[in-house]
């Protein structure tokens, strides 16, 4: 397994020591590897969220280009937005 030297802040080092002493990990390397796995997972999730967001943006732009939209006057905007966020089955106030 490759070896790397890394620098930790005092707070990070204290945290690693704490989780090792608590028996959550056998050593600092295990704790750091777990942190890296969590970072990798978060990045995968962020990439999926970004892909979904881009898909929704494209769908919105395509709908605009097809003329599929509703214009709302500024004076009606609050009521319109409340209607969008109202719980189904309950009337908007």
N, C-alpha and C positions, 0 to 999 in steps of 0.2 A: 504494500500500500504506500503511495507517495507520502512524503512528509513535507509539511510547510510550516514555516514560522509565521505567526500572526501576532499583531499587536492588539490588545484589548484595552478598553478604558478601565479605570479602576472599578467602576460600577459593573461592567460586564464581567470582569474577572471575579468580583465578589459573587455575582449571580451564579457563575459556573461553579465556583467552589461550594456555594450553598446547595445546588441541586446534586452535586456529587456527594457531599457529606450527608444529604438527606437520603441517599441510596437510590435516587431516581436514575442515575447513570453510574457506571463503574469507574469512569474517568472523564477528564475534560474533553478528550477527543470524541467520545460518544456524544457528549452534550453538544459540542460544536457541529458534529455531523447531523444530529437531529435538527438543530437550528437551520442548517443549510437545506435539509429536506423540506422544512416548513417554508423557507424562502422560495425554493423551487416550486412547491405546490401553490403558494400565493401568486407567483408569476404566471403559472399556467392558468389559474383562475382569472387573473387580471386580463390575460390575453383572450380568454373566452368571453369575458364581459365586454371587452373592447370590440371583438368580432360581432357580438350581438348588437351592440350599440351602433356600429357601422351599418349593419343590416337594417336596423330600424330607421336610421337617418336616410339611407338609400330609399327605403320604402316611402318615407315622408316626402322626399324630393320628387320621387316618381309620381306620387299622388298629386303634388303641387303642379307638376308639369302636365298632368292629365286634367287639371282643373278641378280636382276633387278636394275642395276645401270650403270652409264656411267663413265669411268675414263677420267679425264681431265688432260692434261699435265700442269705443272705450267706456262709455257709460254702462254698457251691458256686460263688460268683461268679468267683474266680480261675481255676478250671478251665474254666468256661464261656467266659470272655474269651480264654483261651489257645486254646481250640478255634476261636474265631472268627478269630483271627489266624494260625493254623497254616497253613503252606504246603500247598496241595492235594497230595495224594499222600504226605504225611509225617504220621506220627502225632504228636499233641500230647504233650508230655512232662508 
